Amino acid sequence: MSSSAQPIAGSIVILDFGGQYAHLIASRIRRFGFKAYILPADTKAQKLQNVAGIILSGGPQSVYEKGSPQADPAVLDLGIPVLGLCYGHQWVAQTLGGKVAPGIVKEYGPVDIERVDSDLFSGLPKRFMVWMSHGDEVKELPKGFVTIASSRNCIHAAMMNEARNIFGIQFHIEVVHTEHGMEILRRFVDLCSPESWSIESYAAHVGEEILKEVGEKKVFMLVSGGVDSTVAFTLLNKVLGEDRVQGLLVDTGLMRKGEVAAIQKAFVPLGIRNLQIEDASEKFFAALKDVYEPEAKRAVIGRTFLDVQREVSERMGLRMMEGSPSTRSARSGQSPIGDWMLGQGTIYPDTIETGGTQHSDKIKTHHNRVELVQKMIEEGLVIEPLKELYKDEVRQLGEELGLPHELVWRHPFPGPGLGVRILCAEKPAVLEKISNSQFPISNSLVLPVRSVGVQGDGRTYRHALALFANNHSCPTDQHYELASSIPNESKTINRVLFCLSHAKPFEITFTPTYIEKGNADLLREADAIVTDAIRESNLYETIWQFPVVLLPFGEKKDMRSIILRPIESTDAMTAAAYRLPKDVLQNITKSILKLKGIDAVFLDLTNKPPGTIEWE
């Protein structure tokens, strides 16, 4: 259900304050078999009089700050069940006379809560683990409310006014890492008694939208070979026919080892013949020379993708649709008039992390959301058939389309490929001092690079802390606990690593690094080692994604480090660090250390939040 849809009687409405999970809430509810719509937070109460229930989403801001998003207070007087989540929970408390203020300890990631009996929690364990992502908290309850759940650092982790059917929950019940989260959400939905709704086939539903949006035009589809673009390309072929679709696979030089050949082979049994392969690796390496800043790097990759697409389409005689004068100017006046749209395999997490809803914070710009693409989208020149789906829904759609299991369940791989997994820097980042005496400073090392994180629905860009142990072969439960607690308590750290190659901190030697063929080849080999190892260990489908990252430093001159980032997730909106078996970790580490140019290996222990899945 899109944010532009109007609510109808009997539906559940999510009022969006800009939270990372607003669409995830709607996705969960529609899987329960009920209608769900997402609307702006400030939607007037009179438009919501006939809906069955209202959910107030999370958001990146503080409810007490000037200019923060606000809902119509009258929604609380409609006599309709209301559930506030995170920011929504705080908004309910403040609007009805309670008090919201910064918490003494910020909570990000897994936290244990203790609950009391209530309509939402009865029958559940007295204590269970939930997923937090907040810096503010409800300090004083509004009149008529009682506390129904607490954590160690957040007394009012959940509240309710039973007489008014209004509930507030500080944690995120909509994410898979909250134990019993789906049960709690289902209980609220059942209280609302919404009308039933179902989609017999994702393909049929999305197919209708494609026919409406494309009309009589044709689609030039950028195919990366990943799950999303493969499903989107196959869907477009099925709905529009091969004569109205042309696929382009651009070899950027930043793809996985043997990936281009594997993609070509995978499409053969599908009968797909309208895919053009273009080796543009030299063009990408030239454009990325001396580019160090993460957002600038993504912008260059996005622009180069479009440059190659334009060159190929002109060479093939395809006439792309003409945009406005501003768009034509951005393309240097080289876009010929025609009836072809640009197709992309964008899914919803790409949109929301780029700040794609009214109040959401920009976590990072995806290559398919650079400025020129945004302009083309606004002018109706882009078709994105998967833009409101999550990864698990894309996989379901792929299987419905008849794609082979091994293709549908490939690990997600970013469109910019290894380009976002090579951390570029001209000089070491300035290290900020950590004064908190609770941290194991004597056996840890703050790394001279920063990475992107997501905390409290907002973007962070902070250092990683590496932990060491005398027996450095495998992290312990204590190390994983530190990975949760340190980012919550530190303003300078958003990731915690464990060093697999050294028993104690070493003096770092920094090497200026940007994306070029040698670095790409080095990371490609490390990535292949990891992929082969988890396939041989039958862990490939257990692990949801496994980024391998190249750092611009090592122990010795001209050497670099590798970060292993195995995670488990279903939708990319939250993720937990996956605990690899000791023997698998040891084998991977030994093999990577044999690569010429690598002398240190780290394991990322960080959940999402506070760390994003990718480092950039």
Secondary structure, 3 states (H helix, E strand, C coil): CCCCCCCCCCCEEEEECCCCCHHHHHHHHHHHCECEEEEECCCCHHHHCCCCEEEECCCCCCCCCCCCCCCCHHHHHCCCCEEEECHHHHHHHHHCCCEEEEEEEEEEEEEEEEECCCCCCCCCCCEEEEEEEEEEEEEECCCCCEEEEEECCCCCCEEEEHHHCEEEECCCCCCCCCCCHHHHHHHHHHHHCCCECCCCCHHHHHHHHHHHHHCCCEEEEEECCCHHHHHHHHHHHHHHCHHHEEEEEEECCCCCCCHHHHHHHHHHHHCCCCEEEEECHHHHHHHCCCCCCHHHHHHHHHHHHHHHHHHHHHHCCCCECCCCHHHHHHCCCCCCCCCEEEECCCCHHHHHHCCCCCCCCCCCCCHHHCHHHHHHHHCCCEECCCCCCCHHHHHHHHHHCCCCHHHHCCCCCCCCHHHHCECCECCCCCCCCCCCCCCCHHHEEEEEEEEEEEECCEEEEEEEEEECCCCCCCCCHHHHHHHHHHHHHCCCEEEEEEECCCCCCCCCEECCECCCHHHHHHHHHHHHHHHHHHHHCCCCCCCCECCEEEECEECCCCCEEEEECCEECCCCCCEEECCCCHHHHHHHHHHHHCCCCEEEEEEECCCECCECCCCC
